[in-house]
Structures are given as C-alpha cells and as structure tokens.
Amino acid sequence: MQMKDKLIFRNLLGLFFLSFSLVSCFSSDNPSAQRAERLRQGQGPIIIGAVSNWLESDGMQEKGIKLAVAEINDSGGILGRKLKLVFADDNASVATAQIVAQKFADNLDMVAVIGHTHSYISIPVSIIYEYYGLLMMSPLSTSPKLTQRNFKLIFRNIPDDVAYGVELAHFCQRRGLKRVLIYHIKNDYGTGLANAFENECRMVAVEIVDRAAYNRFSDVTILREQLAFWQRNYKFDTIFLAGEMPDAAEIVKCARELGIAAVILGDDFLDNAEFIKNSGSAAEGVIIPSVFAADNRLPSVVDFVQKFKKKYNKTPSYFAEQGYDSVKVLVQAINDAKTTEPFKIAAALRSGNVWQGVTDNYSFDMHGDVVGRKIFLKIVKDGDFVFLSD
C-alpha cells in the first residue's frame, strides 16, 4: 500500500468511527438498517455489484460472473426477479477502491458486492461494506486478516494464505525438496503467503535457505540481481515465488536465463494465461496451487468448461471459475434466505448448509471463511496448465 493510500485509509477509518458514534448517539437509523428496510420492500431486479482490476485476470473473472448471471436470468431469475450487475474497476488502487465502495454503499438497492481481487484492497474497503450493510463475497482475497474482525457481512469463497502455504510446504516434503528460497512481493498477499509457507516448512523439516521481498515497482535489473546473488552464494533445489503479474513472469524468465534449474513453485495468482504468455518457454515446469483445474474430469467441471467455451471460445481459468462460483453460491443463499436482506443472506451462508460449487461443495464458518474447498496442484506443460497428479 502506498503512503498516499495509507493516509486516505486512515482518514476514512477515522470518519467511519466518527459517523458510527454520531449515528449511535443521535438516531436509531443507520445505513445498514436503511438498506435492510429498502430491500425488504424491494421490487424489480436484484442488484449485485462486481469490482476488480479486471485486466489482471485477462477478463476471465468478469466472463465467469456474466456467465453465471446469464444462466440464472435465463432460468427465470431468483425469487421471481432477475439479477442486474453493476461493474466497476478499482485499478488495483486502495484510493480508487474506496471511491467505488462508497458509491456502491450509497446505492441502497444494492444487495451484495463480488470483489475485490487484492487483499490489501479488500481489507480496508470491507469496513465500508460492513458499516453500510452490504454483503461482500471476495473470490480472490486470501489474507487471513480479511475475516478476523468479527464482521457479519464479509465472506470469501477461496482458501486463505495459511491453507495454500501449508499445501505447498507439504508438497515440498512429499517430493523431497529440502532447500527452498522464498521470493515474495511486499504486500499483504505476498508477505502473508510467504509467512504461512515458511512456518509450515519448519514444521515438516524443509529448510528455508534465504528469503527476500520485492515491491511492485522493482525493475527487471533488481529482480535479476537478487536471483544472481542467490545463484552465487547458496545451494537450493526450489524457489517459492509468491508474486503477482507481470513481475512474476519476469522473475521466472530471469531465473531460467541465468541457468537456475531449481523447481519453481508459484502461487494461485499465477493461474493465468498471461503468466504463461509473458514467461514463454521459461514457464515450463512451474507448479502452482489452485482451486480449479480445467482438465479435471468431474462432471460439474466438464459441464462448466463446456458452457464457458461455448460462450467465449476460451478455456476458463480459475479466475473465471471463482467469478462464476461467487454468483452461484450467493444466489443459492438468497434463495434459502427467501429475501434480499444482506444480514439474512449472511445468516444463510453461515447456517452450515453445503453450497454447490463447480469443483466441490463447501460451507462457510462463523468468520466467513470457506470450509471444504480442495487445493489442486497444476504444472505448466507444453504451454498450458495441466492437473498434477500428486
């Protein structure tokens, strides 16, 4: 988070608590209650907001969301009403995301928001959604901090950093990978995932040889120098890369150009056609975790892949599946709650019910975290991600 974004967030946080105090002291009304009352009497389309930095997923997340909404509306909608999407782009900026979140919050007819992509954005803007009574379903934010504040309306339908870190550490143990370097982007996502991976590695006797962080503005010279330093001074068999595009692709290319033959483990954000495109042949053999594999032969996955290909003439990535699943699970909860009131939908999500997803069925715990989702491993082979039998 940049200094400017931090100052904006702190000012917003102060205004939030001041507003909350004034509302509590001088009125029995509050934005959350106003939304609930408005939606209780609502007619017409059910409005869902969707916000992300859409280009980062090569448009896949947006396509998945649109496919789910089209299917629901073509089948008659939900509660006798059609879904209506309102899209916005946060440009991967906290400041922009706060403006979007406030705009969504001011729309008392909006029921829920699907977003945001990055944890460093989702965490601060979730305060706005919670205060204004707007349910948030994050399909991609994995920082544990998102669901650690006892909020009632904040959910994510993806495992958190701890789950991914544990899975990758155990993969190293199973494959006999003993000496690992960690290279991560310096933000909530990269740091949290690297911490979880390192902690679990120590539990399973996998040695962390060294660790370094880079920021999103590091140029290729800096990335190459770090890798070259490791190559000269350390013996290692694995690099764990907790990064984001486009820098992650540059790191992989630099490693291979330097002749580093170590196994490269990536993170879930590399489950992206752009990563393979930008890395070229250097991507071959890179292993990543994911909640979705397009070549999984489960009937539900085959059906989703076929529908997606028919509509867009592309194979869906996990960004597409997560966008699609977020809408579908949200609609299942609305149907169970028999209302569009966010707190009642949230109660339905936390009821212990098992919700049907593309890859697996899952539920949510009291904190809003997903329970029961499987993490798959995939490897780049012949220019594509393929399911890795482990």
C-alpha positions in Angstrom: 0.0 0.0 0.0 1.4 3.4 -1.0 1.8 6.2 1.6 -0.9 8.2 -0.1 -3.3 5.2 0.1 -2.4 4.6 3.7 -3.3 8.2 4.7 -6.6 8.0 2.8 -7.4 4.8 4.6 -6.6 6.2 8.0 -8.7 9.3 7.3 -11.6 7.1 6.1 -11.3 4.9 9.2 -11.5 7.9 11.4 -14.6 9.2 9.6 -16.1 5.8 9.8 -15.9 5.6 13.6 -17.0 9.2 14.0 -20.0 8.6 11.8 -20.8 5.4 13.7 -20.7 7.3 17.0 -22.9 10.1 15.8 -25.5 7.7 14.4 -25.5 5.7 17.7 -26.0 8.9 19.8 -28.5 10.8 17.8 -30.5 8.4 15.7 -31.9 4.9 15.7 -31.5 4.9 12.0 -28.2 3.8 10.3 -27.2 3.0 6.8 -27.3 -0.7 7.4 -30.9 -0.6 8.8 -32.0 1.7 5.9 -30.7 -0.8 3.4 -32.4 -3.7 5.0 -35.7 -1.8 5.1 -35.3 -0.7 1.5 -34.5 -4.3 0.3 -37.3 -5.7 2.4 -39.8 -3.8 0.3 -37.7 -4.1 -2.9 -39.1 -4.9 -6.3 -37.6 -5.1 -9.7 -34.1 -6.5 -10.4 -31.8 -7.7 -7.7 -28.7 -5.5 -7.9 -25.2 -7.1 -7.4 -22.0 -5.1 -7.6 -18.9 -6.5 -9.1 -15.5 -4.8 -8.7 -11.9 -5.9 -9.5 -9.0 -4.9 -11.6 -10.4 -6.8 -14.5 -7.3 -6.8 -16.8 -5.3 -8.7 -14.2 -7.4 -11.8 -14.8 -7.4 -11.3 -18.6 -11.1 -10.6 -18.4 -11.7 -14.2 -17.1 -13.3 -13.2 -13.8 -15.7 -10.8 -15.5 -16.7 -13.5 -18.0 -17.3 -16.0 -15.3 -19.6 -13.6 -13.4 -21.5 -12.7 -16.6 -22.0 -16.4 -17.5 -23.5 -17.2 -14.1 -25.9 -14.2 -14.2 -27.0 -15.1 -17.7 -27.8 -18.7 -16.7 -29.7 -17.5 -13.6 -31.7 -14.9 -15.6 -32.4 -17.3 -18.4 -33.8 -19.8 -15.9 -36.3 -17.3 -14.5 -34.1 -15.4 -12.0 -34.3 -15.7 -8.2 -37.3 -15.1 -6.0 -39.2 -14.2 -9.2 -36.7 -11.4 -10.0 -33.8 -11.0 -12.4 -30.2 -10.2 -11.4 -28.7 -7.0 -12.5 -24.9 -6.4 -12.5 -23.2 -3.1 -11.8 -19.5 -3.3 -12.8 -16.6 -1.1 -11.6 -12.8 -1.2 -11.8 -10.7 -0.4 -8.8 -7.5 -0.3 -10.9 -5.7 -2.2 -8.1 -5.6 1.1 -6.1 -6.9 1.5 -2.5 -8.0 5.0 -3.1 -10.0 4.1 -6.2 -11.5 1.1 -4.5 -12.7 3.3 -1.6 -14.4 5.6 -4.0 -16.1 2.6 -5.7 -17.1 1.0 -2.4 -18.7 4.2 -1.2 -20.6 4.6 -4.5 -21.9 1.0 -4.1 -22.7 1.6 -0.4 -24.7 4.7 -1.3 -26.9 2.6 -3.6 -29.5 1.3 -1.1 -30.9 -1.1 -3.7 -27.6 -3.0 -4.0 -27.7 -6.3 -2.1 -24.1 -7.6 -2.3 -20.7 -7.0 -3.9 -18.4 -9.6 -5.5 -14.9 -8.3 -5.1 -12.2 -7.2 -4.6 -9.1 -9.0 -6.1 -6.3 -7.9 -3.8 -6.2 -8.4 0.0 -4.6 -5.0 0.5 -7.7 -3.5 -1.0 -10.4 -5.9 0.3 -9.3 -5.4 3.9 -9.8 -1.6 4.2 -12.9 -1.4 2.0 -14.6 -4.2 3.9 -15.1 -1.7 6.6 -17.3 0.4 4.3 -19.4 -2.6 3.2 -19.9 -3.8 6.8 -21.0 -0.4 8.1 -23.4 0.2 5.2 -24.9 -3.2 5.5 -23.7 -4.5 2.1 -22.7 -8.2 1.9 -19.2 -8.7 0.4 -18.1 -12.0 -1.3 -14.5 -12.0 -2.2 -13.5 -14.6 -4.8 -9.7 -13.9 -4.7 -8.5 -12.2 -1.5 -6.6 -14.7 0.6 -5.2 -12.7 3.5 -6.5 -14.2 6.9 -6.9 -10.6 8.1 -10.0 -10.1 5.9 -12.1 -12.3 8.2 -10.5 -11.7 11.6 -12.5 -8.7 12.7 -15.8 -10.4 13.7 -17.7 -8.7 10.7 -21.0 -10.3 9.9 -21.2 -9.5 6.1 -17.7 -10.3 4.9 -17.1 -13.6 3.1 -14.6 -15.3 0.8 -15.1 -18.5 -1.2 -11.4 -19.3 -1.6 -8.9 -20.8 0.9 -6.7 -18.3 2.8 -2.9 -17.9 2.7 -2.4 -20.4 5.5 -4.2 -23.2 3.6 -2.1 -22.5 0.5 1.1 -22.2 2.4 0.5 -25.5 4.2 -0.3 -27.3 1.0 2.8 -26.1 -0.8 5.1 -26.9 2.2 3.7 -30.5 2.3 4.2 -30.8 -1.4 7.9 -30.0 -0.9 8.1 -32.6 1.8 6.4 -35.3 -0.4 8.7 -34.5 -3.3 11.9 -34.5 -1.3 12.6 -30.8 -1.9 14.8 -29.8 1.0 16.3 -26.4 0.4 14.0 -23.6 -0.5 14.4 -19.9 -1.3 11.4 -17.6 -0.8 10.9 -14.6 -3.1 7.7 -12.6 -2.5 6.0 -9.3 -3.4 6.0 -6.9 -0.5 2.3 -6.5 0.3 -0.3 -8.2 2.5 -0.8 -11.0 0.0 2.8 -11.9 -0.7 4.0 -11.4 2.9 1.2 -13.4 4.3 1.6 -16.3 1.9 5.3 -16.4 2.4 4.9 -16.4 6.2 2.4 -19.3 6.1 4.7 -21.3 3.7 7.8 -20.7 5.8 6.1 -21.6 9.1 4.8 -24.9 7.7 8.2 -25.7 6.1 9.8 -25.5 9.5 7.2 -27.9 10.8 7.9 -30.5 8.2 11.8 -30.2 8.2 12.1 -28.3 4.9 14.9 -25.8 5.1 14.3 -22.1 4.2 17.8 -21.2 2.9 17.0 -17.5 2.4 14.1 -15.1 1.8 13.8 -11.7 0.0 11.0 -9.4 -0.9 10.5 -7.0 -3.9 7.9 -4.3 -4.5 5.6 -3.9 -7.5 7.9 -1.2 -8.9 11.1 -3.2 -8.9 12.5 -3.3 -12.4 13.9 -6.4 -14.1 17.5 -5.4 -13.1 16.7 -5.6 -9.4 14.9 -8.9 -9.8 17.8 -10.4 -11.8 20.4 -9.2 -9.3 18.6 -11.0 -6.4 18.4 -14.2 -8.3 22.1 -14.0 -9.4 23.1 -13.3 -5.8 21.3 -16.5 -4.7 22.9 -18.4 -7.5 26.4 -17.4 -6.5 26.0 -17.8 -2.7 23.5 -20.6 -2.0 22.7 -24.2 -2.8 19.0 -24.7 -3.3 16.6 -27.0 -5.1 13.4 -24.9 -5.0 12.3 -21.3 -5.4 8.9 -20.4 -3.9 7.6 -17.4 -5.7 4.7 -15.5 -4.0 4.2 -12.9 -6.6 1.8 -11.1 -9.0 1.7 -10.4 -12.6 3.6 -9.0 -14.5 6.7 -9.2 -12.3 6.3 -12.9 -11.5 6.7 -13.7 -15.2 9.9 -11.6 -15.3 11.3 -13.4 -12.3 10.7 -16.8 -13.8 12.3 -15.7 -17.1 15.3 -14.3 -15.3 15.8 -17.5 -13.3 15.9 -19.6 -16.4 18.0 -17.2 -18.4 20.6 -17.3 -15.5 20.6 -21.1 -15.8 18.8 -21.8 -12.5 17.3 -25.2 -12.8 15.6 -25.3 -9.4 11.9 -26.3 -9.2 9.8 -23.1 -9.2 6.6 -23.1 -7.0 4.3 -20.3 -7.7 1.1 -19.0 -6.1 -2.5 -19.1 -7.1 -2.3 -15.7 -8.8 -0.1 -17.2 -11.5 -3.0 -19.4 -12.6 -3.4 -17.1 -15.5 -2.9 -17.4 -19.3 -1.0 -14.1 -19.1 1.7 -15.7 -16.9 2.4 -18.4 -19.5 2.2 -15.9 -22.4 4.7 -13.5 -20.7 7.0 -16.2 -19.4 7.2 -18.1 -22.6 9.2 -21.3 -22.5 10.5 -20.4 -19.1 7.1 -21.2 -17.6 7.5 -24.9 -18.4 7.6 -27.0 -15.2 6.4 -24.2 -12.9 4.0 -25.6 -10.3 1.1 -23.7 -8.8 -1.8 -24.3 -6.4 -5.4 -23.7 -7.4 -9.0 -24.5 -6.5 -9.8 -25.2 -10.2 -8.3 -27.3 -12.9 -10.0 -27.2 -16.3 -8.9 -30.7 -17.2 -10.5 -32.2 -14.0 -12.9 -34.8 -15.2 -15.6 -34.2 -12.6 -18.9 -33.9 -14.3 -19.6 -30.5 -12.8 -16.2 -29.2 -14.0 -16.7 -30.7 -17.5 -20.1 -29.0 -17.7 -18.8 -25.6 -16.7 -15.8 -25.8 -19.1 -18.1 -26.7 -22.0 -20.5 -23.9 -21.2 -17.7 -21.4 -20.9 -16.1 -22.5 -24.1 -19.4 -22.3 -26.0 -20.0 -18.7 -24.9 -16.4 -17.3 -25.0 -14.5 -19.8 -27.2 -11.8 -20.0 -24.4 -10.9 -22.4 -21.7 -11.8 -21.0 -18.3 -9.1 -20.2 -15.7 -9.6 -20.3 -12.0 -10.4 -16.5 -12.2 -13.4 -17.4 -14.3 -14.5 -20.3 -12.0 -14.2 -18.1 -8.9 -16.3 -15.4 -10.5 -18.9 -17.9 -11.6 -19.0 -19.7 -8.2 -19.3 -16.4 -6.3 -22.5 -15.5 -8.1 -24.0 -19.1 -7.9 -23.3 -19.5 -4.2 -24.7 -16.1 -3.4 -27.9 -16.8 -5.3 -28.3 -20.2 -3.5 -28.1 -18.3 -0.2 -30.6 -15.7 -1.3 -33.0 -18.5 -2.3 -32.5 -20.2 1.1 -33.0 -16.9 3.0 -36.1 -16.1 0.8 -35.1 -12.4 1.0 -32.5 -10.0 -0.4 -31.7 -8.5 3.1 -27.9 -8.9 3.5 -27.9 -9.9 7.1 -30.4 -12.7 6.5 -28.4 -13.9 3.4 -25.3 -13.9 5.6 -27.1 -16.0 8.2 -28.0 -18.4 5.5 -24.4 -18.6 4.3 -23.3 -19.4 7.9 -26.1 -21.9 8.5 -23.9 -24.9 8.0 -25.6 -25.6 4.6 -23.3 -27.1 2.0 -23.3 -25.0 -1.1 -22.8 -26.4 -4.6 -19.7 -25.2 -6.4 -18.1 -26.1 -9.7 -15.2 -28.2 -8.4 -16.5 -29.1 -4.9 -19.2 -28.4 -2.4 -18.4 -26.2 0.6 -19.7 -24.2 3.5 -18.7 -21.1 5.5 -17.6 -20.9 9.1 -18.6 -18.3 11.6 -15.9 -15.9 10.4 -17.0 -16.0 6.8 -14.1 -18.3 5.7 -14.8 -21.1 3.3 -14.7 -24.7 4.6 -14.2 -27.8 2.5 -12.5 -26.5 -0.6 -9.8 -28.7 -2.1 -6.5 -27.2 -3.3 -5.2 -28.8 -6.5 -1.7 -28.6 -7.9 -1.1 -27.8 -11.6 2.1 -27.7 -13.7 2.9 -25.9 -16.9 3.3 -28.4 -19.7 3.6 -27.7 -23.4 2.4 -24.1 -22.8 -0.6 -24.9 -20.7 -1.6 -25.7 -17.1 -2.4 -29.4 -16.5 -3.5 -31.2 -13.4 -0.6 -32.5 -11.5 -1.2 -36.0 -10.1 0.4 -36.0 -6.6 
